[in-house]
Structures are given as structure tokens and as C-alpha cells.
Amino acid sequence: MLANVGRIGEDAGVDFAAKGLLDGLKGDERVQREQLLTRLLSDGFSEDELAKAVIENRLALLPVDRVLGGTHTAAEIEQRTGLEASTMIQLRRLQGLPQPGPEDRVFSDEDVEAARSTKLFLDAGFDQDRIVEVTRVLGEGMARLSATITGAFVETFLQPGESEADVALRFAALAEQLTPATAPILIAGFKAHLRDSVQRGMLGRAELESGDIAGAQEMAVCFADLVGFTRLGGQVEVRELGTVAGRLARLAASLTEAPVRLVKTIGDAAMFVSPDPAPLVKVALALVKAFEEEELPSLRAGIALGPAIARGGDYFGNSVNLASRVTGVARPGSVLCTREVRDAASDQFSWSQAGRHKLKGVVGPTPLYRARHRDGSPEPKG
């Protein structure tokens, strides 16, 4: 068997062993690597691509890369759609992807359709800045989504003891079969969120007169984070840390109810907003309680009320900064609020004074209040 594979490699004109592509491999593992290299070479991968993949330990993923890979250049897309090649290259870079040259074949058939759609938006009146903003947010979201899907794909389909060749061929077949199935899911999710944004939006007389909705809105902002998450990183396995962070993301999403909106989760923290403070306090209390009941690391939350501006799917302003500072001084297992939040939801929760705190960037001591349910539940420990 080994002799036959060696013969194939020689027929291909490549000495894989001499190039160091078989280093450290023996027996069946060496045979299977050589078979895979020969097949990939015949499929059109260059020797440099194979060598780089071996060094980067992703040889088994090259066929998947080919399934997902591009066949068009930016210049060709410009000819077919009218969208300038420089714009396509800029948009790709804004998505957080490597910047290609005008003749690099990194764009897929879907990119051709995306170029047509982008030109349609530009022709309809979208200015370049709005396209840039949308593309940047799209890139951030897609980067997280693709990383999540990739991890789930590998955990689902990778079996113990499989060879590189087995994984390469099977993963490529699965990618070819399943990738098109993601499009309806993405479109449905986008339309649902778009509909929700429209239902939450405001377009009154002031906005119609000014032709703009860029002004700040009164918004309650909440941050919830895991206490001692950084310190915990030195005590537990990375997989366990990921499980805790993932649990925070799932609970944050499942416990959120309108008008509260989950803005984002980043590792050990989640950010929420609501035009009404009371529902936001309720969500924060539910999240803290869920972590206590599941015996997860302690969670704490801070809530502030004030002007905030929505930009690029995120929120900015004094209330955002203040909520972050309040969270930083909250005790484990507690929900700490500013006076404005307490006053707006005074009848719906029990409140206790949590002292006056010197917060970074805030002039003078800030009085804070701890919220808890009015159903007789004990105040959170800590």
C-alpha cells in the first residue's frame, strides 16, 4: 500500500517527504496523509498551499475551503454589476476579512449578488457612510456567527480516531450539503429582527420635521457581568469558562422580554436597554436569580437611566457609561440602580440604600440603591 501511494506521489511530480509534508508520521497515518496530499494536488491546490496548510495544521479543512472559496475577482464583479472594484474590496475589509487585490479570486457567486444588492441600495439613496456602518456591523455579527457555527460543526461531526483524509472528504461533502441550508435561516432571523426594530421604532412629528432620528433617547441601560471571571480563568479549564460564558448568553437571551432588548453579550458580560426601567430591573433580577439557582459563578448588574444614542446596533452616551460604572461597584448577586431608576420603578420593587459611591467620570458621590422583588424573596447574598 505504501509503495503504491509513493508511486502516485512520484507520478504527480512531488516528493512530499522531501518537502517535509510527512514529517513525524508513520504507518497508516503517513500513508493517509500522502493520499490526501496527492488528491488535493490533483484537485488544483498548489504545493505552497499544501505546505502552508500542513504548517498551520488545517490540511483536513482545505477541501471545505474549496467548497466555500471564491472564483471571481473584484474587477470581474465590477464588470458584471457596475459596483466599483474598490468598493467591493473596501466592503470586504470592513467585514474584518483580509484585503484582496483587484485580481485575487476571493469572491463567490453570492458576492456577485451582494454587489448587485449593494448597488441597488446606493442607487436608492443610501450614502456611503450608511453602507459602511451596515457592513461593519454585519462583519462583526457574521464573524461571531461563523465562529459559532464552525465550532458546532466540528463538535457534531468530528469522530475520535478519524484520519485526515476521512475528515477532509466528509467535511467537504457536509459543507456542500449544509451551507445552502443556512440562507433561509439567516434571512428569516434578519427579517424577524428587522420587524421587531420597526415595531420598537418611533417616527413622530419631530423626526418628520427634522428628517433625522439621530437624537438621543431616554433609555435605561443595564450591564450584567460575572464576578471574578478573569481570576476564574486561572483556576478552571478553558472549556469550562466557555460553558459559563455560553450559559450567560443563553440565559440573557431567553429571559429578555419586550420592551427590554439584549444589545450584546461579550464573554463575561451582557448589555440590555429599555425605554422603561421597570422591565429592565425585572430582567436583571431574573438573570441574577437564574445564576444562583444553577450554582454558577456570581452575577451582578448595574442599571442607569439617561440619554443614549443608538449607533451601529450599539448604544452610547452618559447612561451607558454610568451603568458600566454602577455594575463595577455592585456586590455579587445584586442589582444596583441609580436614583433615577429607583424613582421610575419605585412601586414595583423593594429598594434599599446601597450607599454613596465615587464613580469614575462622575462628579461627586453617586447614591445607589439595591433592587429586589416585592414578593418577600430574601435580598441577594453578598
C-alpha positions as MATLAB code, in Angstrom:
seq = 'MLANVGRIGEDAGVDFAAKGLLDGLKGDERVQREQLLTRLLSDGFSEDELAKAVIENRLALLPVDRVLGGTHTAAEIEQRTGLEASTMIQLRRLQGLPQPGPEDRVFSDEDVEAARSTKLFLDAGFDQDRIVEVTRVLGEGMARLSATITGAFVETFLQPGESEADVALRFAALAEQLTPATAPILIAGFKAHLRDSVQRGMLGRAELESGDIAGAQEMAVCFADLVGFTRLGGQVEVRELGTVAGRLARLAASLTEAPVRLVKTIGDAAMFVSPDPAPLVKVALALVKAFEEEELPSLRAGIALGPAIARGGDYFGNSVNLASRVTGVARPGSVLCTREVRDAASDQFSWSQAGRHKLKGVVGPTPLYRARHRDGSPEPKG';
ca = [
       0.000    0.000    0.000;
       2.744    2.445    0.963;
       4.638    1.668   -2.248;
       1.545    2.382   -4.357;
       0.962    5.726   -2.715;
       4.593    6.637   -3.161;
       4.201    5.838   -6.858;
       1.215    8.199   -7.087;
       3.190   10.965   -5.452;
       6.055   10.433   -7.856;
       3.659   10.477  -10.825;
       2.402   13.828   -9.580;
       5.979   15.077   -9.660;
       6.077   15.965   -5.982;
       8.235   14.389   -3.286;
       6.080   15.092   -0.245;
       8.620   13.593    2.158;
      11.443   15.767    0.841;
       9.285   18.851    1.298;
       8.671   17.936    4.953;
       4.947   17.346    4.481;
       5.133   13.874    6.037;
       7.379   14.723    8.981;
       6.516   12.911   12.221;
       4.084   10.483   10.584;
       4.440    6.715   10.394;
       2.486    3.727    9.128;
      -1.156    4.244    8.160;
      -1.129    7.876    9.241;
       1.728    8.598    6.844;
       0.008    6.685    4.029;
      -3.265    8.552    4.544;
      -1.511   11.936    4.625;
       0.228   11.165    1.340;
      -3.028   10.032   -0.238;
      -4.745   13.230    0.854;
      -1.884   15.414   -0.408;
      -1.961   13.659   -3.776;
      -5.717   14.100   -4.072;
      -5.581   17.772   -3.099;
      -2.777   18.375   -5.577;
      -4.823   16.799   -8.353;
      -7.820   18.923   -7.301;
      -5.855   22.052   -8.080;
      -4.245   23.078   -4.791;
      -0.701   24.342   -5.217;
       2.325   22.926   -3.441;
       2.634   26.181   -1.495;
      -0.994   25.930   -0.347;
      -0.443   22.350    0.806;
       2.754   23.231    2.652;
       1.105   26.198    4.378;
      -1.885   24.069    5.394;
       0.400   21.437    6.919;
       2.301   24.084    8.887;
      -0.958   25.641   10.105;
      -2.436   22.218   10.949;
      -5.506   22.632    8.732;
      -4.816   20.255    5.864;
      -8.082   18.389    6.520;
     -10.008   21.643    6.079;
      -8.647   22.571    2.646;
     -11.476   20.799    0.757;
     -14.008   22.737    2.839;
     -12.158   25.915    1.923;
     -12.534   24.972   -1.734;
     -16.297   24.410   -1.305;
     -16.690   27.838    0.299;
     -13.997   29.567   -1.743;
     -14.346   32.321   -4.303;
     -13.990   32.183   -8.065;
     -14.420   35.851   -9.027;
     -12.183   38.903   -8.800;
     -13.314   42.358   -7.748;
     -12.625   43.568  -11.279;
     -14.897   40.882  -12.733;
     -17.667   41.776  -10.279;
     -17.387   45.421  -11.345;
     -17.853   44.381  -14.968;
     -20.907   42.256  -14.137;
     -22.669   44.525  -11.635;
     -21.375   48.045  -12.083;
     -20.238   48.238   -8.451;
     -16.689   49.541   -8.408;
     -13.964   47.026   -7.579;
     -12.525   49.413   -4.996;
     -15.903   49.425   -3.215;
     -16.041   45.625   -3.117;
     -12.525   45.487   -1.685;
     -13.370   48.148    0.914;
     -16.542   46.355    1.984;
     -14.667   43.074    2.373;
     -12.091   44.795    4.576;
     -14.851   46.427    6.649;
     -16.250   42.958    7.317;
     -12.964   42.108    9.017;
     -11.698   39.906    6.174;
      -8.247   40.072    4.554;
      -7.985   42.741    1.885;
      -7.643   41.203   -1.576;
      -6.066   42.644   -4.669;
      -8.226   43.509   -7.698;
      -7.272   40.228   -9.398;
      -7.483   37.892   -6.382;
     -10.248   35.295   -6.797;
     -11.826   35.524   -3.364;
     -15.405   36.461   -4.273;
     -18.167   33.869   -4.644;
     -21.364   33.806   -6.678;
     -23.122   35.096   -3.559;
     -20.743   38.076   -3.548;
     -21.872   38.889   -7.092;
     -25.481   39.031   -5.896;
     -24.411   41.022   -2.826;
     -22.703   43.534   -5.114;
     -25.895   43.936   -7.130;
     -27.859   44.472   -3.907;
     -25.326   46.984   -2.588;
     -25.537   48.965   -5.822;
     -29.327   48.878   -5.539;
     -29.105   50.446   -2.065;
     -26.669   53.087   -3.310;
     -28.870   53.908   -6.289;
     -31.894   54.132   -3.959;
     -30.183   56.896   -1.985;
     -28.117   55.212    0.748;
     -24.955   57.213    1.193;
     -21.529   55.625    1.513;
     -21.326   56.230    5.282;
     -24.519   54.267    5.932;
     -23.284   51.393    3.761;
     -20.009   51.408    5.698;
     -21.843   51.347    9.031;
     -24.114   48.468    7.994;
     -21.181   46.498    6.565;
     -19.110   46.926    9.715;
     -21.923   45.672   11.955;
     -22.622   42.829    9.526;
     -18.982   41.788    9.694;
     -18.951   41.794   13.484;
     -22.107   39.700   13.672;
     -21.086   37.287   10.925;
     -17.651   36.765   12.466;
     -19.257   35.614   15.717;
     -21.890   33.575   13.936;
     -19.420   31.814   11.644;
     -17.103   31.009   14.541;
     -20.049   29.564   16.475;
     -21.258   27.510   13.526;
     -17.754   26.233   12.819;
     -17.338   25.115   16.425;
     -20.728   23.412   16.434;
     -19.972   21.737   13.094;
     -16.686   20.282   14.307;
     -18.092   19.149   17.660;
     -21.016   17.468   15.901;
     -19.245   15.681   13.080;
     -15.671   15.035   14.249;
     -15.296   11.446   15.428;
     -12.416   10.044   17.528;
      -9.675    8.313   15.577;
     -10.607    9.619   12.128;
      -7.848   10.188    9.593;
      -7.165   13.494    7.882;
      -8.408   12.055    4.601;
     -11.681   10.825    6.132;
     -12.340   14.180    7.783;
     -11.372   16.179    4.694;
     -13.714   14.352    2.340;
     -16.630   14.055    4.758;
     -16.431   17.655    5.980;
     -16.293   18.929    2.402;
     -19.389   16.900    1.487;
     -21.246   18.135    4.573;
     -20.267   21.747    3.889;
     -21.508   21.460    0.317;
     -24.800   19.984    1.541;
     -25.479   22.165    4.583;
     -24.111   25.596    3.680;
     -27.002   26.451    1.305;
     -29.434   25.457    4.068;
     -28.209   28.334    6.252;
     -29.503   31.031    3.875;
     -33.226   30.678    4.760;
     -32.319   30.641    8.463;
     -30.293   33.845    8.171;
     -32.958   35.606    6.118;
     -35.758   34.582    8.499;
     -33.784   35.739   11.536;
     -32.899   39.042    9.886;
     -36.491   39.775    8.854;
     -37.768   38.929   12.334;
     -35.304   41.326   13.959;
     -35.963   43.968   11.325;
     -39.701   43.726   12.007;
     -39.038   43.980   15.742;
     -36.890   47.101   15.198;
     -39.664   48.719   13.175;
     -42.215   47.915   15.871;
     -39.964   49.461   18.520;
     -39.100   52.499   16.417;
     -40.512   55.982   16.707;
     -41.238   58.344   13.826;
     -43.153   61.288   15.195;
     -43.634   64.902   14.186;
     -40.225   65.980   15.448;
     -38.454   63.331   13.393;
     -40.532   64.127   10.298;
     -39.792   67.850   10.605;
     -36.044   67.361   11.111;
     -35.687   64.463    8.690;
     -33.474   62.740   11.235;
     -33.763   60.325   14.160;
     -30.193   60.799   15.323;
     -31.091   62.462   18.597;
     -30.513   60.802   21.942;
     -33.385   58.951   23.555;
     -34.112   58.481   27.244;
     -33.018   54.906   27.831;
     -32.433   52.618   30.782;
     -29.187   50.703   30.341;
     -28.076   47.587   32.209;
     -24.798   45.712   32.328;
     -24.576   42.294   33.961;
     -21.221   40.603   34.432;
     -19.707   37.559   36.078;
     -17.851   38.391   39.269;
     -14.199   37.373   39.202;
     -14.380   35.900   35.701;
     -10.800   36.950   34.901;
      -9.494   35.452   38.135;
     -11.550   32.330   37.485;
      -9.665   31.889   34.225;
      -6.565   30.855   36.121;
      -8.415   28.195   38.102;
     -10.587   26.269   35.640;
     -10.292   24.784   32.185;
     -10.878   26.980   29.130;
     -13.781   24.739   28.054;
     -15.488   25.306   31.411;
     -15.045   29.067   31.092;
     -16.609   28.887   27.657;
     -19.525   26.931   29.084;
     -20.164   29.591   31.727;
     -19.952   32.411   29.182;
     -22.242   30.489   26.852;
     -24.730   29.957   29.651;
     -24.763   33.698   30.327;
     -25.515   34.371   26.654;
     -28.332   31.807   26.559;
     -29.944   32.970   29.800;
     -29.633   36.619   28.777;
     -31.448   35.889   25.517;
     -34.120   33.617   26.993;
     -35.024   35.896   29.903;
     -35.294   39.077   27.831;
     -38.848   40.284   27.282;
     -40.150   43.357   25.445;
     -39.597   46.239   25.797;
     -36.161   45.120   27.047;
     -33.657   44.385   24.301;
     -30.460   42.397   24.604;
     -27.855   44.526   22.841;
     -24.875   42.185   23.089;
     -23.025   39.598   25.117;
     -19.238   39.707   25.265;
     -17.571   36.908   27.207;
     -18.400   37.586   30.824;
     -20.892   40.430   30.325;
     -24.273   41.230   28.802;
     -25.784   44.607   27.918;
     -29.501   45.406   27.843;
     -31.550   48.532   27.116;
     -35.182   49.503   27.653;
     -37.180   52.719   27.332;
     -38.942   51.684   30.557;
     -36.678   50.971   33.583;
     -39.039   48.609   35.446;
     -38.973   45.728   32.916;
     -35.189   46.064   32.773;
     -34.899   45.708   36.558;
     -37.130   42.633   36.333;
     -34.882   41.024   33.702;
     -31.743   41.793   35.704;
     -33.212   40.247   38.860;
     -34.296   37.155   36.921;
     -30.824   36.748   35.446;
     -29.110   37.039   38.827;
     -31.564   34.557   40.333;
     -31.034   32.071   37.488;
     -27.285   32.075   38.084;
     -27.808   31.495   41.796;
     -30.217   28.610   41.220;
     -27.868   26.896   38.781;
     -24.929   27.394   41.168;
     -22.972   29.254   38.509;
     -20.389   31.937   39.334;
     -21.988   35.012   40.892;
     -23.544   37.599   38.637;
     -24.060   41.274   39.367;
     -25.902   44.006   37.494;
     -25.947   47.799   37.335;
     -28.684   49.965   35.806;
     -28.756   53.670   34.938;
     -31.266   55.911   33.187;
     -30.462   58.774   30.842;
     -29.827   59.902   27.262;
     -28.368   57.300   24.886;
     -27.723   57.294   21.170;
     -28.124   54.196   19.014;
     -25.323   53.702   16.509;
     -24.305   50.591   14.612;
     -26.520   48.320   16.694;
     -24.931   49.565   19.928;
     -25.699   52.366   22.369;
     -23.520   55.249   23.522;
     -23.916   58.068   26.000;
     -23.833   59.046   29.640;
     -26.329   56.410   30.752;
     -24.217   53.660   29.147;
     -21.044   54.813   30.886;
     -22.853   55.256   34.189;
     -24.436   51.789   34.059;
     -20.998   50.284   33.490;
     -19.570   52.136   36.500;
     -22.513   51.101   38.702;
     -22.010   47.463   37.735;
     -18.376   47.728   38.753;
     -19.264   48.555   42.370;
     -22.218   46.152   42.686;
     -21.874   43.225   45.074;
     -22.102   39.655   43.773;
     -25.715   38.559   43.384;
     -27.156   42.081   43.469;
     -28.856   44.517   41.100;
     -27.687   48.068   41.784;
     -29.502   51.093   40.351;
     -29.210   54.844   40.214;
     -31.745   57.111   41.893;
     -33.453   57.828   38.560;
     -34.096   54.118   38.012;
     -35.405   53.677   41.550;
     -37.728   56.663   41.219;
     -39.110   55.393   37.892;
     -39.842   51.915   39.312;
     -40.307   52.705   42.980;
     -43.690   50.965   43.343;
     -42.758   47.728   41.598;
     -39.766   46.574   43.654;
     -38.370   46.748   47.152;
     -35.436   49.114   47.497;
     -32.656   49.514   49.996;
     -29.923   52.105   50.108;
     -26.522   50.890   48.956;
     -24.584   53.966   49.973;
     -22.973   56.783   48.033;
     -20.171   55.794   45.694;
     -17.432   57.697   43.960;
     -17.681   56.583   40.338;
     -15.044   57.265   37.710;
     -16.035   60.133   35.438;
     -18.909   61.222   37.695;
     -18.691   64.412   39.702;
     -19.400   63.868   43.403;
     -20.636   60.753   45.220;
     -23.494   58.913   43.495;
     -26.301   57.456   45.645;
     -27.149   53.899   44.602;
     -29.998   51.557   45.518;
     -30.331   47.783   45.565;
     -33.443   46.344   43.937;
     -35.226   43.150   44.895;
     -38.644   41.626   44.305;
     -41.581   42.631   46.491;
     -42.682   39.003   46.924;
     -40.758   38.500   50.145;
     -37.731   36.911   48.492;
     -34.608   37.396   50.601;
     -32.160   40.024   49.468;
     -29.332   38.530   47.378;
     -26.352   37.377   49.385;
     -23.094   39.253   49.302;
];
